[in-house]
């Protein structure tokens, strides 16, 4: 039997996810190598890695996207595997191929699976052929704005205009008439070309009252696909997640099982191997659902699944990458409820980035509380990267207990003087829209607009 884990792992990422991967690797006795731009030299993941190498690039984000430079560091440090985390090169099929061509183990799915799911139009067509429900749409990319209008009229307004290669909420907008379709089609094309290197844009029917629910999967080398429950990710600003929880509140058990089955079917459709997430939009009124996309890497919100199932997903990623299967005795069992809150350096009302120095950083501690942090006191959040600073995660015997524990954890977290979204996160726990569990993706807009109206009165 093969060695169950890599011997020496290079983590091709930064911040909290790099630190989180390093933490598991160290527990398993796997040596670690971190890469960092000079602006990140003081971050905890750099000092906690067994070895750290500086990589260069301007702007700094370019360093973490430099495939040749990262592969060179892996070879120089005698790494035998590469974990990409999320973001940056995590869903770059070219990077996966380069890692494998260098004789290293890629901790992720095959380049072919990444490619198949990376283009949203092709992904939707692929899973539809496997019997997974998809939203109403032409299934093709409009050649121009006129064709986009024709497709929109066939679908019925409103429609969602989306970048085929998009992610992270980028290149998504709603159009409610022909004029806005033309405008948003051209605007989204420009955003897509700039952000993803392709101006392919497609349309699909927009669900007015939708929940964003995703399923965690583990694909094994023998074709088996394991599902580890679902997460509700509907608390979003600008189509980017702020709060996640598992299991999804108020979801009919029969619908839940159909979601799990559909996620497994989507993964099997591309011969998926390693950890991934299949995302769905669920109509909050009818509970009918459609495939949204598949993220071919570990998700930001994976801790809630770990807390509810008592597993370490990074450990399983490493095991699958080396042996093709999960660790011996892997037997997840769902228990309790978990919540994750993304602490970001941003204005808590308009959610604009607010980088700056961190003079105060005090984390909460206690049973059922987990903090995955990328920063500490004495550092600064720079404007070069995403504003995520930490993930505050809690677990309780049920949703009510988890919410109460979340109140304690958020109250105990102290960070400054830079502005963060902590006041918004704490205030959300006092809103019946959230505590009632019946919310959808419009909750942030509803909460902020009512708060603004209350302030004006």
N, C-alpha and C positions, 0 to 999 in steps of 0.2 A: 504493500500500500504506500502511496506517495506521502511525503511529508505534508501534514494537513494544512500548513500555513506557509507563506513565503518566509525566507530567511531574513531578507533585508528589503524594506518597503520604502519607496519614494512616494511622498504625498504631493501631488501636483496641484496644490491649492494653497489657500491662506486662511487666516481668521479662525472662526469657531469650528468650521467643519474640518480643517486641517488638524486642529487641536483634538477634536473628538476622535478622528481616525487614529491619531498617534496614541491617544489614551488606550484604546482597545488593543492596538498593536503591542504596546509595552506590556499590557496585562498578559498577552499571549506569548511573550518572549520574542517578539519579532523586532529586529532592529529597525530604526526609522531614519529617514533622511527628509529634511524640510528644504524647500526652495523659497526664497523671499527676495523681493525688491528692497532696496535700501530704506524706503519709507516705512517698511514693515519690520525692520530689524529688531525692534523692541517688543513685538507682539509675543504673547505667551507661547504660541505654538513653536516659534523659532527656538526659544530657550529650552523647551521641553523635549524637542526631538533629539535623537542620539547624535545626529550630525546635521548641520545647516549650511547651505551654500547660497550665496547671493547670485541672483540673476538680474539682468539689466534690460531696460527698455524704456522708451518714452513715447507716450505717457506711461506711467508705471504699469497700467493694466496690460500693456503690450508684453511685458516680461512673462506674465502668466499665460500668454497665448503663443509663446515662442516654442513651437514643437521641437525644433532642432536643438535649442539651448537646453530644454528640459531633458531630452533624451541623452544629450552629452553629459549632463550632471549625473543621470542615472548610471551611465557606464563608468564615469570617473569614480563614483562612490561604491561601485560593485553592488548596486541594488539589483534584485532579481524580479521585482514586481513594481507596478505603478498603480496607485489609487488616485483617481481624478477628483474625488469629492463631488460637488455639484457646481454648476456654472462653469465659466471659463471653457476648458477643453473637454469637460465631462461627456458631452454628447457630440463630440467631433470624431466622425468615423476615420478621418485621416490620422488623427492622433492615435486612435486605437490600433490602426494598421502599423503606424510607425513604432509603437511600443512592441508589437508582436514581431515586426521585422528585425528589431534590435535583439531579439531573443529573450525578451522580458515577458513576464506574465501580466496581462491586462486585467485589472480587477473591475470587470464590467461585462456587458453583453458583447456579442460579436459586432464587428463593423457593419456587417450586412443588416443586422437588426437595428442598429443605430440609424443607418441610412433609411431603412424602410419606415421607421416611425418618426424620423426627423422631418419629413415632408408631410404636412398635415393632410393634404389632399390624398396622397398615396396611402398614408396610414389609414385614413377613413375608408378608402376603397378596399384596402386589404382586410380590415377587420369586418367590414360589411359582408365580404365574400365568405367569411367564417361564421356568419350568422349573428354578429354583434349589432345591436340597434345603433343606428346613426341618425343624425338630424336630417331634416329635409334640406335638400341641396342638389345642385346639378351634377356634383361629383367631378366637375372639371374646372379648369382655371379660365376665367373670362379673358378674351384676347384684348379687350379694350373697355372703356367706360360704357359704351353703348350696349355691348353684350352683358356687362354687369347689370345694367338696368333691366334688360330683358329677363335675366335670371331672377332678379329681385322680384319682378312682377309675377313670375311663375311661382315663386316661393310664398309671396304675400308679406307685406310689411308688418312689423319691422324686421330687418335682417342684420346679421353681424357680418362686418367686413373684416377679414382676418388675413394676416401674412401666413403663407403656407409654411414657411420655415421659422415661424415665430416662437416665442416663449417668454415667460416672466411677465405676461400682460402687455408686452410690447407689440404694436401692430395689430391692435384690436379696437374696433369702434362700432357704434350702432348707427344705422341709417334708417330713417323712417319715411322717406319719399325718394322719388327719382333724382331730384336735385342733390340731396345729401348723399345718395349712392355715388353719383358722379364725383362729387367733391371728396368723399372719403375713400373711394377707390384709388384716385390719383394720389391722395395724401398717404394712404397706407402703402401704395407701391413705393413711394419715395422712402418711407420709413423702413420698409422691408429690405430694399436694396442697400440702404446705409447700415442697417443693423445685422442683416443675415446674409448679405451677399447675393440675394435673389429677390427679384421684384414680383414673384408669383403671389397672387392674391386670390382668395376665393370667398364665396358667400355661403352662409347657412342661415336657417331660420333662427330668430332670436327668441328665447324663452323669457318672458317678462318676469316671472316669479320663479327663479331657478335656485337650486342648491348645488354647490360644487362639492361633489363627493368622489373620493378616490379610494382605490384598493391597492394594498401592498402585495406584490407578488415576488416569489423567488422561483426562478426557472433553473432546473437542473439539467445536467448533460444528457440524461436518458430521456428527456422530453417531458418529464413531470413538471407541473406548475403548481406550487403551493400558494395559497392565499392566506394572508394574515389580517383579515378583517378590513374594515373601512375607516376612513377619516373624513370628517366634515371640515371643509376649508372655505366656507362661505363668507367669513368675515374678511373682506377685502377692500383695499382702496386702490383705485386705478387698476383694477384687475390683478392686483398683487396681494397675496395673503398676509394677514396680520395675526389671526388666531386660528388654531386648529384643535379639533378634539376627536377622541375615539372612545367608544363607538359613536356614530352619528345619532344625535338625539331624535326620537320620534319616528325612526325609520321602520316601516313594516317589515317583520321578519322574512316574509316571502320575497319582498323587494330586495332585501339585503342579500338573500341567497342568490337571486337572479343577478345582482351586481357582481358577486363573487364569481359566479359561473361565467359571466360575460368577460370579466377581467382575465380569467384563466384562458378563455377562448382567444382573446386578443393576443395574449402572450404566446400561445401555441401557434398562432397564425404566422409568426415570424421566427419560430424556433428559439424563443427567448431563453437566455441563460444569465444567471445572476439576479441581483435585486433590481426591481423596477416598479413603477407605479402607473396604473391605468386610471385615467380620470374620466368622470362622467358629469353631465348636467342632469339633475333630477328635477322635474316639475314639482314644485312644492305643493301644488294643489292635487294633482293626479297621481304623483309618485311614479310617473312614467320617466324613463331615463334614456339618454343617448350618449354614445361615445364622444369624448372631447379630444383626448390626446393620450399618448403614452410617454412618460418621462423615463428615458433609458439610463437611469442612474439612481443613486440614493437621493431622497427628498430632504429638503430643509426640515420638514415636519416629522421625520421618521421617529423621533423620540416618543411620541404619544403611542405609536404602535409597540415600541419596545416596552414601555411602562405597562401597557394593558396586557401584553402577552408574555412578559417576563423573558425577553430575548435580547440579544445583541446583534443587530442586523449587520454591522460592520464585520463582526466575527464570521457571520454566515457568508458575507461577500468574499472574504478571504478564503474560506474553506471551499466555496464553490469554484472560485477562480483556480485553485490548485488541484482539487480532487474531483470537481464536477458535481459534488453533492454537499449537503449540509453536514454539520458536525454530528458525530455519533451521539445518540440520545437526545437529539433535537426534538422537543415535544412541546411546542407553545400551547398555552391554554389561556383563553381570554378571562380576565378578571378585573372588575372595577371600571373606573372611568379616568381618562387623562385629558389634560388641556395643555396647550403650548401657546405662549405669548411671545411675539417677536419684539424685542426691545430694539428700537431704531433711533439713530441720531437724526431726528426730524421734528419739525413743528407739529405739536399734537393736535392742531386744528386743521391746517391746510396740508399737512404731511409733506412739506417741502424739506429736502435734506438740510441738516443743520450741523455741519462738522465743527469740531473744536476740541479744546483740551479737556482731559478727564482728571480733575483734581480729587474727586471723591468717587469711590466705587466700593459699595458694601453690598454683598450678595446675601440673600436669605438662605437659611439652612434649616434642616429638620426632616422628619419622616415624610416621605411622599413628595419631597421637593428636589428638583434637579435643575441645575443651571449649566447650560452649555455656553460658555462665554469666550469671546475672541479678544477681549480687552481687559485692562486692569488700571488702577490708579497710576497716574504719572505718565500715561500715554496720551495720544490724541487721535481722534477720528479725522482722517484726511478726506478731501473731496474727491479722491481718485477712484474710490470703489463704492459698492453698495453700502447703504447706511446701517445695515444690520450689525448690532453690537453683541447681542446675546439672545438666548432663548430660555425663557423661564417656564419650566415644565412642572406640572403637579399631577399627583395620582391620588385617588380616593376610592372608597368602597362603592360609591355611586356618583352620579353627576352632581348632586347637591353637595356632597362632601368634598368633591374636587373643586367646586366653585368656592366653597368656604376656605379651603386650603389656598386657593389662588389669591383670594383677598389678603390672606396673611402674607403670602410670599411677595406680592406686589407692594404691599404696604412696607415691607421690610427692605425692599431694594432701594438703595440710595445712590444716585449718580449725578454728577454735575461738575462744573457749572454749565456745560453745553446743554442745549435743549433736547429732550427726548419725547417719545410718544407715551411715556409711562402714565401721564395723567389721563390720556384717552383710554389706555388699557384698563386702568383702575376704575375709571368711570363706567366702562362697559359692563362691569360686574354689578353695577347698581341699576342697570336698565332692564326692564322686564322683556324688552325685545330680545335680549340675549338669554337671560336666566330662564325664560319660558321655553327656550329650545326650539321655537317654531320659526326661526329667522331664515332669510335667504340672502343672496348676494347683494341685495340692496340695503342691508342693515347699516353699514357705515354711513352711507349717504343719508339715510333716514335719521340716524342718531345725531349726526353733526348738524343737519338742517334744523332739527327740533331744538337742539342746544342753542343754535344761533338765534332762532326765533324767540326762545325764552330770554336770551340776553337782551334782545331789542325791546322786549316789553317792559 
